Amino acid sequence: MPFFREGMFKADCDVCGVRFDPVQGGVCTVCKRILCRTHLHGSLARRLKVTLFGAPAVCIYCRVAAPRDAVGQGAAR
């Protein structure tokens, strides 16, 4: 009896087009794109900050484009 099965819902990454389980990726709070975990978080450390400490889920592109203090406030580009 499998305890950990793949989810039945899938999404396509808006950047690379890969089909993924939305639990592993998500939506950027700034640009509102659906992204796989690679394009949303970029690294394991960032993913842990979002999951465990409640940091905003901001994609790698919006983090580079926005100033550091504006990312936490949900400022648009």
C-alpha positions in Angstrom: 0.0 0.0 0.0 1.7 3.2 -1.1 1.7 6.0 1.4 3.3 8.7 -0.8 1.6 8.8 -4.2 2.0 11.5 -6.8 -0.8 14.0 -6.8 -3.5 13.7 -9.4 -3.3 17.4 -10.3 -0.5 18.7 -12.5 0.6 22.2 -13.7 2.9 23.4 -16.4 5.7 25.8 -15.5 5.2 29.1 -17.3 9.0 29.4 -17.9 10.2 25.9 -18.9 6.9 24.1 -19.6 7.7 21.1 -17.4 4.7 19.3 -15.9 5.0 19.2 -12.1 3.0 18.6 -8.9 1.8 22.1 -7.7 2.8 21.2 -4.1 6.5 21.2 -5.2 6.2 24.5 -7.1 3.8 27.3 -6.7 2.7 30.8 -7.7 5.0 33.8 -7.4 3.4 36.4 -5.2 4.7 39.3 -7.4 4.2 38.3 -11.0 1.5 35.6 -10.3 3.1 33.0 -12.7 2.8 29.2 -11.9 6.4 27.9 -11.6 8.2 24.7 -10.9 10.3 24.6 -7.7 13.5 25.4 -9.7 12.1 28.6 -11.1 10.1 29.6 -8.0 12.6 28.9 -5.2 16.0 28.5 -7.0 17.6 26.7 -4.1 16.9 24.4 -1.2 17.7 27.1 1.3 15.1 29.5 -0.2 12.5 26.7 -0.3 13.1 26.0 3.4 12.7 29.8 4.1 9.3 29.8 2.3 8.1 26.5 3.8 9.3 26.7 7.4 9.6 30.4 8.1 6.8 31.9 6.0 9.0 34.0 3.6 7.1 35.2 0.5 7.1 32.9 -2.5 8.9 35.2 -4.9 10.3 33.7 -8.1 14.0 34.0 -9.0 13.3 36.6 -11.7 11.3 38.9 -9.4 13.9 38.6 -6.7 16.5 39.9 -9.1 14.4 42.7 -10.5 12.9 44.1 -7.2 14.8 45.7 -4.3 15.2 43.5 -1.3 12.9 45.5 1.0 10.1 45.7 -1.7 10.0 41.9 -2.2 8.6 41.3 1.3 5.9 43.9 0.8 4.5 42.3 -2.4 5.5 45.3 -4.6 5.0 45.0 -8.3 7.7 45.6 -10.8 
